[in-house]
Amino acid sequence: MSDHDYSQTPRRKRVNLTVREDVMKEAKELGLNASKAAEAGIKAAVREEKGRRWLAENREAIAAHNRRIEREGVLLPPAWLDEI
């Protein structure tokens, strides 16, 4: 889980970014908020990297779990199997 407190509005941090001119020109022409778009892109990159790291850190446990499932089957079969 995340350690963020979502009950309050997050503080903003002023940063300098370097962005390709053609990308900024098109964003401006479309009336996009560059700060919000950059934040959304950074959030997506953070989420993706966290997922990649979690998978790398848990690779052995996941492989062991999958081997057990192949060997012994699932502990509780899904309810939808009863409907077949």
PyMOL Python script that loads the backbone (N, CA, C, O; Angstrom):
from pymol import cmd

cmd.read_pdbstr("""\
ATOM      1  N   MET A   1       0.827  -1.179   0.000  1.00  0.00           N
ATOM      2  CA  MET A   1       0.000   0.000   0.000  1.00  0.00           C
ATOM      3  C   MET A   1       0.872   1.242   0.000  1.00  0.00           C
ATOM      4  O   MET A   1       2.068   1.169   0.280  1.00  0.00           O
ATOM      5  N   SER A   2       0.285   2.356  -0.307  1.00  0.00           N
ATOM      6  CA  SER A   2       1.013   3.609  -0.372  1.00  0.00           C
ATOM      7  C   SER A   2       1.071   4.275   0.997  1.00  0.00           C
ATOM      8  O   SER A   2       0.211   4.047   1.848  1.00  0.00           O
ATOM      9  N   ASP A   3       2.090   5.098   1.199  1.00  0.00           N
ATOM     10  CA  ASP A   3       2.218   5.806   2.469  1.00  0.00           C
ATOM     11  C   ASP A   3       1.742   7.250   2.348  1.00  0.00           C
ATOM     12  O   ASP A   3       2.098   8.090   3.174  1.00  0.00           O
ATOM     13  N   HIS A   4       0.942   7.543   1.328  1.00  0.00           N
ATOM     14  CA  HIS A   4       0.462   8.900   1.103  1.00  0.00           C
ATOM     15  C   HIS A   4      -0.787   9.177   1.922  1.00  0.00           C
ATOM     16  O   HIS A   4      -1.608   8.286   2.142  1.00  0.00           O
ATOM     17  N   ASP A   5      -0.925  10.436   2.379  1.00  0.00           N
ATOM     18  CA  ASP A   5      -2.120  10.883   3.085  1.00  0.00           C
ATOM     19  C   ASP A   5      -2.971  11.646   2.077  1.00  0.00           C
ATOM     20  O   ASP A   5      -2.665  12.787   1.732  1.00  0.00           O
ATOM     21  N   TYR A   6      -4.047  11.005   1.603  1.00  0.00           N
ATOM     22  CA  TYR A   6      -4.887  11.616   0.586  1.00  0.00           C
ATOM     23  C   TYR A   6      -5.992  12.479   1.172  1.00  0.00           C
ATOM     24  O   TYR A   6      -6.821  13.003   0.428  1.00  0.00           O
ATOM     25  N   SER A   7      -6.022  12.638   2.497  1.00  0.00           N
ATOM     26  CA  SER A   7      -7.058  13.456   3.118  1.00  0.00           C
ATOM     27  C   SER A   7      -6.769  14.946   2.966  1.00  0.00           C
ATOM     28  O   SER A   7      -7.656  15.775   3.174  1.00  0.00           O
ATOM     29  N   GLN A   8      -5.539  15.291   2.605  1.00  0.00           N
ATOM     30  CA  GLN A   8      -5.169  16.696   2.407  1.00  0.00           C
ATOM     31  C   GLN A   8      -4.693  16.889   0.971  1.00  0.00           C
ATOM     32  O   GLN A   8      -4.210  15.956   0.328  1.00  0.00           O
ATOM     33  N   THR A   9      -4.840  18.115   0.486  1.00  0.00           N
ATOM     34  CA  THR A   9      -4.344  18.440  -0.849  1.00  0.00           C
ATOM     35  C   THR A   9      -2.827  18.368  -0.845  1.00  0.00           C
ATOM     36  O   THR A   9      -2.181  18.986   0.001  1.00  0.00           O
ATOM     37  N   PRO A  10      -2.244  17.618  -1.784  1.00  0.00           N
ATOM     38  CA  PRO A  10      -0.784  17.493  -1.805  1.00  0.00           C
ATOM     39  C   PRO A  10      -0.109  18.835  -2.096  1.00  0.00           C
ATOM     40  O   PRO A  10      -0.621  19.653  -2.860  1.00  0.00           O
ATOM     41  N   ARG A  11       1.023  19.037  -1.484  1.00  0.00           N
ATOM     42  CA  ARG A  11       1.809  20.244  -1.754  1.00  0.00           C
ATOM     43  C   ARG A  11       2.391  20.141  -3.151  1.00  0.00           C
ATOM     44  O   ARG A  11       2.668  19.047  -3.642  1.00  0.00           O
ATOM     45  N   ARG A  12       2.569  21.258  -3.768  1.00  0.00           N
ATOM     46  CA  ARG A  12       3.141  21.328  -5.112  1.00  0.00           C
ATOM     47  C   ARG A  12       4.608  21.699  -5.002  1.00  0.00           C
ATOM     48  O   ARG A  12       5.008  22.411  -4.082  1.00  0.00           O
ATOM     49  N   LYS A  13       5.404  21.220  -5.934  1.00  0.00           N
ATOM     50  CA  LYS A  13       6.837  21.520  -5.988  1.00  0.00           C
ATOM     51  C   LYS A  13       7.130  22.080  -7.365  1.00  0.00           C
ATOM     52  O   LYS A  13       6.834  21.448  -8.379  1.00  0.00           O
ATOM     53  N   ARG A  14       7.711  23.262  -7.399  1.00  0.00           N
ATOM     54  CA  ARG A  14       8.097  23.882  -8.664  1.00  0.00           C
ATOM     55  C   ARG A  14       9.367  23.198  -9.153  1.00  0.00           C
ATOM     56  O   ARG A  14      10.337  23.060  -8.408  1.00  0.00           O
ATOM     57  N   VAL A  15       9.349  22.768 -10.425  1.00  0.00           N
ATOM     58  CA  VAL A  15      10.508  22.112 -11.029  1.00  0.00           C
ATOM     59  C   VAL A  15      10.729  22.661 -12.430  1.00  0.00           C
ATOM     60  O   VAL A  15       9.828  23.240 -13.037  1.00  0.00           O
ATOM     61  N   ASN A  16      11.923  22.472 -12.924  1.00  0.00           N
ATOM     62  CA  ASN A  16      12.238  22.816 -14.303  1.00  0.00           C
ATOM     63  C   ASN A  16      12.339  21.526 -15.098  1.00  0.00           C
ATOM     64  O   ASN A  16      13.019  20.587 -14.685  1.00  0.00           O
ATOM     65  N   LEU A  17      11.662  21.477 -16.239  1.00  0.00           N
ATOM     66  CA  LEU A  17      11.706  20.316 -17.117  1.00  0.00           C
ATOM     67  C   LEU A  17      12.152  20.747 -18.493  1.00  0.00           C
ATOM     68  O   LEU A  17      11.895  21.873 -18.917  1.00  0.00           O
ATOM     69  N   THR A  18      12.812  19.859 -19.179  1.00  0.00           N
ATOM     70  CA  THR A  18      13.162  20.093 -20.568  1.00  0.00           C
ATOM     71  C   THR A  18      12.279  19.199 -21.418  1.00  0.00           C
ATOM     72  O   THR A  18      12.301  17.976 -21.279  1.00  0.00           O
ATOM     73  N   VAL A  19      11.496  19.818 -22.306  1.00  0.00           N
ATOM     74  CA  VAL A  19      10.543  19.091 -23.141  1.00  0.00           C
ATOM     75  C   VAL A  19      10.774  19.510 -24.588  1.00  0.00           C
ATOM     76  O   VAL A  19      11.080  20.668 -24.870  1.00  0.00           O
ATOM     77  N   ARG A  20      10.624  18.556 -25.496  1.00  0.00           N
ATOM     78  CA  ARG A  20      10.802  18.870 -26.918  1.00  0.00           C
ATOM     79  C   ARG A  20       9.858  20.000 -27.336  1.00  0.00           C
ATOM     80  O   ARG A  20       8.700  20.049 -26.920  1.00  0.00           O
ATOM     81  N   GLU A  21      10.377  20.904 -28.165  1.00  0.00           N
ATOM     82  CA  GLU A  21       9.588  22.058 -28.606  1.00  0.00           C
ATOM     83  C   GLU A  21       8.319  21.653 -29.332  1.00  0.00           C
ATOM     84  O   GLU A  21       7.265  22.247 -29.105  1.00  0.00           O
ATOM     85  N   ASP A  22       8.399  20.638 -30.214  1.00  0.00           N
ATOM     86  CA  ASP A  22       7.222  20.241 -30.988  1.00  0.00           C
ATOM     87  C   ASP A  22       6.124  19.685 -30.084  1.00  0.00           C
ATOM     88  O   ASP A  22       4.938  19.885 -30.346  1.00  0.00           O
ATOM     89  N   VAL A  23       6.519  18.994 -29.031  1.00  0.00           N
ATOM     90  CA  VAL A  23       5.537  18.445 -28.092  1.00  0.00           C
ATOM     91  C   VAL A  23       4.858  19.583 -27.341  1.00  0.00           C
ATOM     92  O   VAL A  23       3.636  19.585 -27.197  1.00  0.00           O
ATOM     93  N   MET A  24       5.633  20.549 -26.862  1.00  0.00           N
ATOM     94  CA  MET A  24       5.054  21.679 -26.135  1.00  0.00           C
ATOM     95  C   MET A  24       4.175  22.533 -27.041  1.00  0.00           C
ATOM     96  O   MET A  24       3.140  23.039 -26.608  1.00  0.00           O
ATOM     97  N   LYS A  25       4.583  22.693 -28.293  1.00  0.00           N
ATOM     98  CA  LYS A  25       3.792  23.490 -29.238  1.00  0.00           C
ATOM     99  C   LYS A  25       2.430  22.847 -29.455  1.00  0.00           C
ATOM    100  O   LYS A  25       1.403  23.525 -29.439  1.00  0.00           O
ATOM    101  N   GLU A  26       2.430  21.537 -29.658  1.00  0.00           N
ATOM    102  CA  GLU A  26       1.171  20.828 -29.886  1.00  0.00           C
ATOM    103  C   GLU A  26       0.290  20.839 -28.628  1.00  0.00           C
ATOM    104  O   GLU A  26      -0.926  21.000 -28.725  1.00  0.00           O
ATOM    105  N   ALA A  27       0.893  20.672 -27.467  1.00  0.00           N
ATOM    106  CA  ALA A  27       0.128  20.715 -26.219  1.00  0.00           C
ATOM    107  C   ALA A  27      -0.523  22.086 -26.040  1.00  0.00           C
ATOM    108  O   ALA A  27      -1.682  22.188 -25.638  1.00  0.00           O
ATOM    109  N   LYS A  28       0.234  23.127 -26.342  1.00  0.00           N
ATOM    110  CA  LYS A  28      -0.295  24.486 -26.208  1.00  0.00           C
ATOM    111  C   LYS A  28      -1.438  24.709 -27.191  1.00  0.00           C
ATOM    112  O   LYS A  28      -2.464  25.289 -26.835  1.00  0.00           O
ATOM    113  N   GLU A  29      -1.260  24.247 -28.435  1.00  0.00           N
ATOM    114  CA  GLU A  29      -2.306  24.390 -29.448  1.00  0.00           C
ATOM    115  C   GLU A  29      -3.588  23.671 -29.028  1.00  0.00           C
ATOM    116  O   GLU A  29      -4.689  24.115 -29.354  1.00  0.00           O
ATOM    117  N   LEU A  30      -3.444  22.571 -28.313  1.00  0.00           N
ATOM    118  CA  LEU A  30      -4.604  21.802 -27.859  1.00  0.00           C
ATOM    119  C   LEU A  30      -5.166  22.316 -26.537  1.00  0.00           C
ATOM    120  O   LEU A  30      -6.189  21.822 -26.061  1.00  0.00           O
ATOM    121  N   GLY A  31      -4.500  23.304 -25.944  1.00  0.00           N
ATOM    122  CA  GLY A  31      -4.972  23.877 -24.692  1.00  0.00           C
ATOM    123  C   GLY A  31      -4.745  22.978 -23.494  1.00  0.00           C
ATOM    124  O   GLY A  31      -5.470  23.066 -22.503  1.00  0.00           O
ATOM    125  N   LEU A  32      -3.745  22.115 -23.575  1.00  0.00           N
ATOM    126  CA  LEU A  32      -3.458  21.213 -22.461  1.00  0.00           C
ATOM    127  C   LEU A  32      -2.667  21.923 -21.370  1.00  0.00           C
ATOM    128  O   LEU A  32      -1.866  22.815 -21.649  1.00  0.00           O
ATOM    129  N   ASN A  33      -2.897  21.524 -20.143  1.00  0.00           N
ATOM    130  CA  ASN A  33      -2.148  22.036 -19.004  1.00  0.00           C
ATOM    131  C   ASN A  33      -0.871  21.198 -18.917  1.00  0.00           C
ATOM    132  O   ASN A  33      -0.916  20.027 -18.542  1.00  0.00           O
ATOM    133  N   ALA A  34       0.257  21.797 -19.263  1.00  0.00           N
ATOM    134  CA  ALA A  34       1.522  21.063 -19.313  1.00  0.00           C
ATOM    135  C   ALA A  34       1.923  20.516 -17.946  1.00  0.00           C
ATOM    136  O   ALA A  34       2.479  19.421 -17.860  1.00  0.00           O
ATOM    137  N   SER A  35       1.651  21.259 -16.886  1.00  0.00           N
ATOM    138  CA  SER A  35       2.001  20.784 -15.541  1.00  0.00           C
ATOM    139  C   SER A  35       1.215  19.532 -15.179  1.00  0.00           C
ATOM    140  O   SER A  35       1.783  18.567 -14.666  1.00  0.00           O
ATOM    141  N   LYS A  36      -0.083  19.543 -15.442  1.00  0.00           N
ATOM    142  CA  LYS A  36      -0.911  18.374 -15.134  1.00  0.00           C
ATOM    143  C   LYS A  36      -0.522  17.191 -16.009  1.00  0.00           C
ATOM    144  O   LYS A  36      -0.492  16.055 -15.536  1.00  0.00           O
ATOM    145  N   ALA A  37      -0.223  17.444 -17.280  1.00  0.00           N
ATOM    146  CA  ALA A  37       0.175  16.364 -18.177  1.00  0.00           C
ATOM    147  C   ALA A  37       1.511  15.763 -17.742  1.00  0.00           C
ATOM    148  O   ALA A  37       1.683  14.544 -17.756  1.00  0.00           O
ATOM    149  N   ALA A  38       2.450  16.617 -17.357  1.00  0.00           N
ATOM    150  CA  ALA A  38       3.749  16.123 -16.885  1.00  0.00           C
ATOM    151  C   ALA A  38       3.571  15.312 -15.610  1.00  0.00           C
ATOM    152  O   ALA A  38       4.167  14.244 -15.465  1.00  0.00           O
ATOM    153  N   GLU A  39       2.758  15.810 -14.686  1.00  0.00           N
ATOM    154  CA  GLU A  39       2.519  15.097 -13.434  1.00  0.00           C
ATOM    155  C   GLU A  39       1.890  13.728 -13.704  1.00  0.00           C
ATOM    156  O   GLU A  39       2.280  12.730 -13.098  1.00  0.00           O
ATOM    157  N   ALA A  40       0.922  13.689 -14.610  1.00  0.00           N
ATOM    158  CA  ALA A  40       0.278  12.416 -14.941  1.00  0.00           C
ATOM    159  C   ALA A  40       1.290  11.441 -15.534  1.00  0.00           C
ATOM    160  O   ALA A  40       1.270  10.252 -15.216  1.00  0.00           O
ATOM    161  N   GLY A  41       2.172  11.940 -16.394  1.00  0.00           N
ATOM    162  CA  GLY A  41       3.197  11.084 -16.988  1.00  0.00           C
ATOM    163  C   GLY A  41       4.187  10.578 -15.960  1.00  0.00           C
ATOM    164  O   GLY A  41       4.599   9.419 -16.007  1.00  0.00           O
ATOM    165  N   ILE A  42       4.570  11.435 -15.036  1.00  0.00           N
ATOM    166  CA  ILE A  42       5.513  11.034 -13.976  1.00  0.00           C
ATOM    167  C   ILE A  42       4.847  10.012 -13.059  1.00  0.00           C
ATOM    168  O   ILE A  42       5.474   9.026 -12.672  1.00  0.00           O
ATOM    169  N   LYS A  43       3.570  10.241 -12.704  1.00  0.00           N
ATOM    170  CA  LYS A  43       2.850   9.282 -11.864  1.00  0.00           C
ATOM    171  C   LYS A  43       2.772   7.919 -12.537  1.00  0.00           C
ATOM    172  O   LYS A  43       2.958   6.891 -11.885  1.00  0.00           O
ATOM    173  N   ALA A  44       2.498   7.906 -13.842  1.00  0.00           N
ATOM    174  CA  ALA A  44       2.422   6.642 -14.580  1.00  0.00           C
ATOM    175  C   ALA A  44       3.784   5.949 -14.595  1.00  0.00           C
ATOM    176  O   ALA A  44       3.862   4.731 -14.435  1.00  0.00           O
ATOM    177  N   ALA A  45       4.853   6.719 -14.787  1.00  0.00           N
ATOM    178  CA  ALA A  45       6.198   6.140 -14.796  1.00  0.00           C
ATOM    179  C   ALA A  45       6.567   5.572 -13.425  1.00  0.00           C
ATOM    180  O   ALA A  45       7.192   4.515 -13.337  1.00  0.00           O
ATOM    181  N   VAL A  46       6.180   6.270 -12.362  1.00  0.00           N
ATOM    182  CA  VAL A  46       6.446   5.792 -10.996  1.00  0.00           C
ATOM    183  C   VAL A  46       5.688   4.492 -10.748  1.00  0.00           C
ATOM    184  O   VAL A  46       6.256   3.533 -10.225  1.00  0.00           O
ATOM    185  N   ARG A  47       4.407   4.454 -11.119  1.00  0.00           N
ATOM    186  CA  ARG A  47       3.588   3.256 -10.933  1.00  0.00           C
ATOM    187  C   ARG A  47       4.181   2.068 -11.703  1.00  0.00           C
ATOM    188  O   ARG A  47       4.253   0.957 -11.177  1.00  0.00           O
ATOM    189  N   GLU A  48       4.601   2.305 -12.937  1.00  0.00           N
ATOM    190  CA  GLU A  48       5.192   1.252 -13.760  1.00  0.00           C
ATOM    191  C   GLU A  48       6.501   0.741 -13.159  1.00  0.00           C
ATOM    192  O   GLU A  48       6.741  -0.465 -13.119  1.00  0.00           O
ATOM    193  N   GLU A  49       7.335   1.654 -12.698  1.00  0.00           N
ATOM    194  CA  GLU A  49       8.620   1.255 -12.111  1.00  0.00           C
ATOM    195  C   GLU A  49       8.422   0.497 -10.812  1.00  0.00           C
ATOM    196  O   GLU A  49       9.122  -0.483 -10.553  1.00  0.00           O
ATOM    197  N   LYS A  50       7.471   0.940  -9.988  1.00  0.00           N
ATOM    198  CA  LYS A  50       7.180   0.212  -8.750  1.00  0.00           C
ATOM    199  C   LYS A  50       6.712  -1.205  -9.067  1.00  0.00           C
ATOM    200  O   LYS A  50       7.121  -2.157  -8.402  1.00  0.00           O
ATOM    201  N   GLY A  51       5.863  -1.350 -10.070  1.00  0.00           N
ATOM    202  CA  GLY A  51       5.394  -2.669 -10.471  1.00  0.00           C
ATOM    203  C   GLY A  51       6.527  -3.544 -10.974  1.00  0.00           C
ATOM    204  O   GLY A  51       6.604  -4.725 -10.637  1.00  0.00           O
ATOM    205  N   ARG A  52       7.404  -2.967 -11.779  1.00  0.00           N
ATOM    206  CA  ARG A  52       8.548  -3.713 -12.299  1.00  0.00           C
ATOM    207  C   ARG A  52       9.445  -4.181 -11.153  1.00  0.00           C
ATOM    208  O   ARG A  52       9.891  -5.328 -11.133  1.00  0.00           O
ATOM    209  N   ARG A  53       9.704  -3.286 -10.206  1.00  0.00           N
ATOM    210  CA  ARG A  53      10.561  -3.648  -9.064  1.00  0.00           C
ATOM    211  C   ARG A  53       9.904  -4.702  -8.185  1.00  0.00           C
ATOM    212  O   ARG A  53      10.579  -5.614  -7.708  1.00  0.00           O
ATOM    213  N   TRP A  54       8.582  -4.591  -7.963  1.00  0.00           N
ATOM    214  CA  TRP A  54       7.888  -5.566  -7.147  1.00  0.00           C
ATOM    215  C   TRP A  54       8.001  -6.951  -7.785  1.00  0.00           C
ATOM    216  O   TRP A  54       8.290  -7.938  -7.108  1.00  0.00           O
ATOM    217  N   LEU A  55       7.766  -7.008  -9.103  1.00  0.00           N
ATOM    218  CA  LEU A  55       7.878  -8.292  -9.792  1.00  0.00           C
ATOM    219  C   LEU A  55       9.284  -8.859  -9.684  1.00  0.00           C
ATOM    220  O   LEU A  55       9.452 -10.058  -9.463  1.00  0.00           O
ATOM    221  N   ALA A  56      10.302  -8.008  -9.839  1.00  0.00           N
ATOM    222  CA  ALA A  56      11.688  -8.470  -9.739  1.00  0.00           C
ATOM    223  C   ALA A  56      11.992  -8.980  -8.332  1.00  0.00           C
ATOM    224  O   ALA A  56      12.635 -10.016  -8.170  1.00  0.00           O
ATOM    225  N   GLU A  57      11.529  -8.253  -7.319  1.00  0.00           N
ATOM    226  CA  GLU A  57      11.784  -8.640  -5.928  1.00  0.00           C
ATOM    227  C   GLU A  57      11.041  -9.926  -5.546  1.00  0.00           C
ATOM    228  O   GLU A  57      11.489 -10.662  -4.667  1.00  0.00           O
ATOM    229  N   ASN A  58       9.923 -10.193  -6.194  1.00  0.00           N
ATOM    230  CA  ASN A  58       9.091 -11.333  -5.833  1.00  0.00           C
ATOM    231  C   ASN A  58       9.113 -12.458  -6.867  1.00  0.00           C
ATOM    232  O   ASN A  58       8.315 -13.392  -6.793  1.00  0.00           O
ATOM    233  N   ARG A  59      10.020 -12.364  -7.819  1.00  0.00           N
ATOM    234  CA  ARG A  59      10.094 -13.337  -8.912  1.00  0.00           C
ATOM    235  C   ARG A  59      10.198 -14.777  -8.400  1.00  0.00           C
ATOM    236  O   ARG A  59       9.492 -15.661  -8.885  1.00  0.00           O
ATOM    237  N   GLU A  60      11.074 -15.012  -7.426  1.00  0.00           N
ATOM    238  CA  GLU A  60      11.265 -16.371  -6.915  1.00  0.00           C
ATOM    239  C   GLU A  60      10.009 -16.888  -6.225  1.00  0.00           C
ATOM    240  O   GLU A  60       9.630 -18.042  -6.426  1.00  0.00           O
ATOM    241  N   ALA A  61       9.367 -16.068  -5.425  1.00  0.00           N
ATOM    242  CA  ALA A  61       8.146 -16.483  -4.730  1.00  0.00           C
ATOM    243  C   ALA A  61       7.030 -16.767  -5.729  1.00  0.00           C
ATOM    244  O   ALA A  61       6.277 -17.726  -5.559  1.00  0.00           O
ATOM    245  N   ILE A  62       6.919 -15.954  -6.754  1.00  0.00           N
ATOM    246  CA  ILE A  62       5.886 -16.156  -7.776  1.00  0.00           C
ATOM    247  C   ILE A  62       6.150 -17.466  -8.517  1.00  0.00           C
ATOM    248  O   ILE A  62       5.223 -18.239  -8.760  1.00  0.00           O
ATOM    249  N   ALA A  63       7.396 -17.716  -8.872  1.00  0.00           N
ATOM    250  CA  ALA A  63       7.751 -18.957  -9.570  1.00  0.00           C
ATOM    251  C   ALA A  63       7.463 -20.167  -8.681  1.00  0.00           C
ATOM    252  O   ALA A  63       6.940 -21.173  -9.160  1.00  0.00           O
ATOM    253  N   ALA A  64       7.798 -20.078  -7.398  1.00  0.00           N
ATOM    254  CA  ALA A  64       7.531 -21.182  -6.475  1.00  0.00           C
ATOM    255  C   ALA A  64       6.027 -21.420  -6.345  1.00  0.00           C
ATOM    256  O   ALA A  64       5.577 -22.566  -6.329  1.00  0.00           O
ATOM    257  N   HIS A  65       5.266 -20.358  -6.252  1.00  0.00           N
ATOM    258  CA  HIS A  65       3.808 -20.474  -6.170  1.00  0.00           C
ATOM    259  C   HIS A  65       3.258 -21.151  -7.428  1.00  0.00           C
ATOM    260  O   HIS A  65       2.427 -22.054  -7.334  1.00  0.00           O
ATOM    261  N   ASN A  66       3.715 -20.719  -8.592  1.00  0.00           N
ATOM    262  CA  ASN A  66       3.237 -21.300  -9.846  1.00  0.00           C
ATOM    263  C   ASN A  66       3.602 -22.780  -9.952  1.00  0.00           C
ATOM    264  O   ASN A  66       2.813 -23.582 -10.451  1.00  0.00           O
ATOM    265  N   ARG A  67       4.809 -23.144  -9.478  1.00  0.00           N
ATOM    266  CA  ARG A  67       5.199 -24.562  -9.484  1.00  0.00           C
ATOM    267  C   ARG A  67       4.284 -25.377  -8.572  1.00  0.00           C
ATOM    268  O   ARG A  67       3.890 -26.491  -8.918  1.00  0.00           O
ATOM    269  N   ARG A  68       3.946 -24.821  -7.404  1.00  0.00           N
ATOM    270  CA  ARG A  68       3.046 -25.527  -6.497  1.00  0.00           C
ATOM    271  C   ARG A  68       1.667 -25.707  -7.111  1.00  0.00           C
ATOM    272  O   ARG A  68       1.060 -26.770  -6.982  1.00  0.00           O
ATOM    273  N   ILE A  69       1.180 -24.688  -7.767  1.00  0.00           N
ATOM    274  CA  ILE A  69      -0.136 -24.774  -8.418  1.00  0.00           C
ATOM    275  C   ILE A  69      -0.102 -25.850  -9.501  1.00  0.00           C
ATOM    276  O   ILE A  69      -1.038 -26.643  -9.611  1.00  0.00           O
ATOM    277  N   GLU A  70       0.956 -25.887 -10.297  1.00  0.00           N
ATOM    278  CA  GLU A  70       1.081 -26.917 -11.337  1.00  0.00           C
ATOM    279  C   GLU A  70       1.118 -28.313 -10.717  1.00  0.00           C
ATOM    280  O   GLU A  70       0.523 -29.252 -11.246  1.00  0.00           O
ATOM    281  N   ARG A  71       1.811 -28.437  -9.609  1.00  0.00           N
ATOM    282  CA  ARG A  71       2.002 -29.738  -8.963  1.00  0.00           C
ATOM    283  C   ARG A  71       0.752 -30.185  -8.202  1.00  0.00           C
ATOM    284  O   ARG A  71       0.350 -31.344  -8.302  1.00  0.00           O
ATOM    285  N   GLU A  72       0.123 -29.255  -7.429  1.00  0.00           N
ATOM    286  CA  GLU A  72      -0.946 -29.627  -6.509  1.00  0.00           C
ATOM    287  C   GLU A  72      -2.318 -29.069  -6.870  1.00  0.00           C
ATOM    288  O   GLU A  72      -3.328 -29.482  -6.299  1.00  0.00           O
ATOM    289  N   GLY A  73      -2.358 -28.147  -7.799  1.00  0.00           N
ATOM    290  CA  GLY A  73      -3.624 -27.489  -8.120  1.00  0.00           C
ATOM    291  C   GLY A  73      -3.908 -26.357  -7.144  1.00  0.00           C
ATOM    292  O   GLY A  73      -3.147 -26.127  -6.203  1.00  0.00           O
ATOM    293  N   VAL A  74      -5.001 -25.660  -7.375  1.00  0.00           N
ATOM    294  CA  VAL A  74      -5.369 -24.537  -6.508  1.00  0.00           C
ATOM    295  C   VAL A  74      -5.977 -25.068  -5.213  1.00  0.00           C
ATOM    296  O   VAL A  74      -6.553 -26.155  -5.190  1.00  0.00           O
ATOM    297  N   LEU A  75      -5.847 -24.298  -4.142  1.00  0.00           N
ATOM    298  CA  LEU A  75      -6.409 -24.713  -2.860  1.00  0.00           C
ATOM    299  C   LEU A  75      -7.935 -24.711  -2.897  1.00  0.00           C
ATOM    300  O   LEU A  75      -8.569 -25.661  -2.440  1.00  0.00           O
ATOM    301  N   LEU A  76      -8.510 -23.672  -3.427  1.00  0.00           N
ATOM    302  CA  LEU A  76      -9.957 -23.556  -3.571  1.00  0.00           C
ATOM    303  C   LEU A  76     -10.269 -23.276  -5.029  1.00  0.00           C
ATOM    304  O   LEU A  76      -9.900 -22.219  -5.540  1.00  0.00           O
ATOM    305  N   PRO A  77     -10.938 -24.196  -5.713  1.00  0.00           N
ATOM    306  CA  PRO A  77     -11.246 -23.937  -7.116  1.00  0.00           C
ATOM    307  C   PRO A  77     -12.206 -22.754  -7.246  1.00  0.00           C
ATOM    308  O   PRO A  77     -13.064 -22.552  -6.387  1.00  0.00           O
ATOM    309  N   PRO A  78     -12.064 -21.983  -8.304  1.00  0.00           N
ATOM    310  CA  PRO A  78     -12.957 -20.831  -8.494  1.00  0.00           C
ATOM    311  C   PRO A  78     -14.416 -21.283  -8.590  1.00  0.00           C
ATOM    312  O   PRO A  78     -14.705 -22.362  -9.107  1.00  0.00           O
ATOM    313  N   ALA A  79     -15.315 -20.466  -8.098  1.00  0.00           N
ATOM    314  CA  ALA A  79     -16.750 -20.796  -8.099  1.00  0.00           C
ATOM    315  C   ALA A  79     -17.271 -21.000  -9.506  1.00  0.00           C
ATOM    316  O   ALA A  79     -18.186 -21.800  -9.703  1.00  0.00           O
ATOM    317  N   TRP A  80     -16.731 -20.314 -10.477  1.00  0.00           N
ATOM    318  CA  TRP A  80     -17.236 -20.428 -11.841  1.00  0.00           C
ATOM    319  C   TRP A  80     -16.999 -21.825 -12.419  1.00  0.00           C
ATOM    320  O   TRP A  80     -17.661 -22.199 -13.387  1.00  0.00           O
ATOM    321  N   LEU A  81     -16.069 -22.610 -11.850  1.00  0.00           N
ATOM    322  CA  LEU A  81     -15.856 -23.972 -12.356  1.00  0.00           C
ATOM    323  C   LEU A  81     -17.054 -24.858 -12.037  1.00  0.00           C
ATOM    324  O   LEU A  81     -17.325 -25.808 -12.771  1.00  0.00           O
ATOM    325  N   ASP A  82     -17.782 -24.563 -10.950  1.00  0.00           N
ATOM    326  CA  ASP A  82     -18.955 -25.346 -10.586  1.00  0.00           C
ATOM    327  C   ASP A  82     -20.089 -25.159 -11.592  1.00  0.00           C
ATOM    328  O   ASP A  82     -20.967 -26.013 -11.714  1.00  0.00           O
ATOM    329  N   GLU A  83     -20.064 -24.044 -12.307  1.00  0.00           N
ATOM    330  CA  GLU A  83     -21.158 -23.728 -13.240  1.00  0.00           C
ATOM    331  C   GLU A  83     -20.984 -24.403 -14.586  1.00  0.00           C
ATOM    332  O   GLU A  83     -21.903 -24.403 -15.404  1.00  0.00           O
ATOM    333  N   ILE A  84     -19.811 -24.978 -14.824  1.00  0.00           N
ATOM    334  CA  ILE A  84     -19.550 -25.583 -16.139  1.00  0.00           C
ATOM    335  C   ILE A  84     -20.159 -26.968 -16.228  1.00  0.00           C
ATOM    336  O   ILE A  84     -20.042 -27.630 -17.259  1.00  0.00           O
TER     337      ILE A  84
END
""", "prot")
cmd.dss("prot")
cmd.show_as("cartoon", "prot")
cmd.util.cbc("prot")
cmd.orient("prot")
